[in-house]
Amino acid sequence: MAYLYLKALHIIFVVTWFAGLFYIVRLFIYHTEAQELPHQERLALSNQFKIMQKRLWYGITWPSAFLVLIFGGSLLKDWMPLTDHPWLMVKLCFVLGLYLYHILCGRIYKNLQKDKFTLTAQKLRMWNEVATIFLVAIVFLVTLKSVIDMVWGLVGLVVFTLVLIIAIKLYRKKRLSKS
């Protein structure tokens, strides 16, 4: 019974972590785009985006990432030895990649707090889709739990990634044509 409560808490914090990751990068995009505005607007919006980013990063995203690690880690004992569950080993690799993504988002956050804009809004839009790729991969692995289905899921992930890249480029082209 404790397993189900831990699993439920794990899922809840996975959802809040992903929500934080998706929204923080959107804030990065808006913050970056605000730099093209006149000085007074740029200053006001930049200050507001910095506050929003700080509250989201330290109030939701980091605590959720930590609790995912705690509750997810507590579930692993029921899946030992890991070598009996190849899908789980692959999932854990994706989770490790997601934590790396989280850390890299933290670097972007710190740069923006210092008014260092190293990425364009377009590059940040692409960056935002990386979390989507991790989400799709992890959900398919957890749901299918099969090596053969996992391979098909990964093939689907590659196709999904290509569709996302094309969609982002088409959206940019449409936005630029309206300007």
C-alpha positions in Angstrom: 0.0 0.0 0.0 2.9 2.4 0.8 4.2 1.8 -2.7 1.0 3.2 -4.3 1.2 6.3 -2.1 4.8 6.9 -3.0 4.0 6.3 -6.7 1.2 8.8 -6.6 3.4 11.4 -4.9 6.1 10.7 -7.5 3.7 11.2 -10.4 2.3 14.5 -8.8 5.8 15.9 -8.5 6.8 14.8 -12.0 3.8 16.8 -13.3 4.7 19.9 -11.3 8.4 19.6 -12.3 7.5 19.4 -16.0 5.0 22.3 -15.6 7.9 24.3 -14.0 10.3 23.4 -16.8 7.8 24.2 -19.6 6.9 27.5 -18.1 10.3 28.7 -17.1 11.6 28.4 -20.6 8.5 30.3 -21.9 9.4 33.0 -19.4 12.9 33.0 -20.8 11.5 33.5 -24.3 9.3 36.4 -23.2 12.1 38.0 -21.3 14.4 37.7 -24.3 11.8 39.1 -26.6 11.2 42.0 -24.3 14.7 43.2 -25.0 13.6 44.5 -28.4 11.1 46.9 -26.8 11.7 50.6 -25.9 13.8 51.2 -22.8 11.0 51.9 -20.3 8.9 48.9 -21.4 12.0 46.7 -21.5 13.1 47.7 -18.0 9.6 47.1 -16.5 9.1 43.8 -18.2 12.6 42.5 -17.5 12.2 43.3 -13.8 8.8 41.5 -13.8 10.1 38.5 -15.7 13.1 38.2 -13.2 10.6 38.1 -10.3 8.4 35.5 -12.0 11.4 33.3 -13.0 12.8 33.4 -9.5 9.5 32.4 -7.8 8.9 29.6 -10.3 12.5 28.3 -10.3 12.9 28.2 -6.5 9.2 27.8 -5.5 8.1 25.1 -7.8 10.7 23.8 -10.3 13.6 23.0 -7.9 11.4 21.6 -5.1 9.6 19.4 -7.6 12.8 18.1 -9.1 14.1 17.2 -5.6 10.8 15.5 -4.6 10.8 13.5 -7.8 14.2 12.2 -6.9 13.1 11.3 -3.4 9.8 9.6 -4.3 11.1 8.0 -7.5 14.2 6.7 -5.7 12.0 5.2 -3.0 10.2 3.1 -5.7 13.4 1.6 -7.1 13.8 -1.0 -4.4 10.7 -2.8 -5.8 12.4 -3.1 -9.3 15.7 -4.7 -8.2 17.8 -5.9 -9.9 17.5 -3.2 -12.5 19.1 -5.5 -15.1 15.8 -7.5 -15.1 14.0 -4.4 -16.3 15.8 -2.9 -19.4 13.0 -0.4 -20.0 13.7 1.0 -16.5 17.4 1.4 -17.1 16.6 3.3 -20.3 14.0 5.4 -18.5 16.6 6.3 -15.8 19.0 7.4 -18.6 16.3 9.7 -19.9 15.6 10.9 -16.3 19.3 11.7 -15.9 19.2 13.6 -19.2 16.2 15.5 -17.8 18.2 16.5 -14.7 20.9 17.7 -17.0 18.4 19.7 -18.9 17.1 21.2 -15.6 20.7 22.2 -14.6 21.2 23.8 -18.0 17.9 25.7 -17.6 19.4 26.9 -14.3 22.4 28.4 -16.2 20.1 30.2 -18.5 18.1 31.5 -15.5 21.2 32.8 -13.8 22.4 34.5 -17.0 19.0 36.2 -17.5 19.0 37.4 -13.9 22.3 39.2 -14.7 20.8 40.6 -18.0 23.0 38.3 -20.1 21.1 37.1 -23.1 23.1 34.4 -24.7 20.3 32.6 -26.6 17.8 34.1 -29.1 14.0 33.6 -28.6 14.1 31.2 -31.5 16.8 29.0 -29.9 14.9 29.1 -26.6 11.8 27.9 -28.5 13.8 24.9 -29.7 15.2 24.4 -26.2 11.6 24.4 -24.8 10.8 21.3 -26.9 13.7 19.3 -25.4 11.5 18.9 -22.2 8.7 17.6 -24.5 11.0 15.0 -26.0 12.0 13.8 -22.5 8.3 13.7 -21.4 7.3 11.6 -24.4 10.2 9.2 -24.1 9.7 8.7 -20.3 5.9 8.2 -20.5 6.2 5.7 -23.4 8.9 3.7 -21.5 6.9 3.6 -18.3 3.7 2.7 -20.0 5.0 0.1 -22.5 7.6 -1.6 -20.3 8.9 -3.7 -23.3 12.1 -3.7 -25.1 10.5 -4.2 -28.6 7.8 -1.6 -27.8 10.5 0.6 -26.4 12.4 0.6 -29.7 9.2 1.4 -31.6 8.5 4.2 -29.0 12.0 5.6 -29.6 11.5 5.5 -33.4 8.3 7.3 -32.8 10.2 9.8 -30.6 12.6 10.6 -33.4 9.7 11.1 -35.8 7.9 13.3 -33.2 11.1 15.3 -32.7 11.4 16.0 -36.4 7.7 17.0 -36.6 8.4 19.4 -33.7 11.4 21.0 -35.4 9.4 21.5 -38.6 6.5 22.9 -36.7 8.7 25.4 -34.9 10.3 26.5 -38.2 7.0 26.9 -39.9 5.6 28.9 -36.9 8.6 31.2 -37.0 8.2 31.7 -40.8 4.5 32.6 -40.2 5.4 35.0 -37.4 8.0 36.7 -39.5 5.7 37.1 -42.5 3.1 38.9 -40.3 5.7 41.4 -39.2 
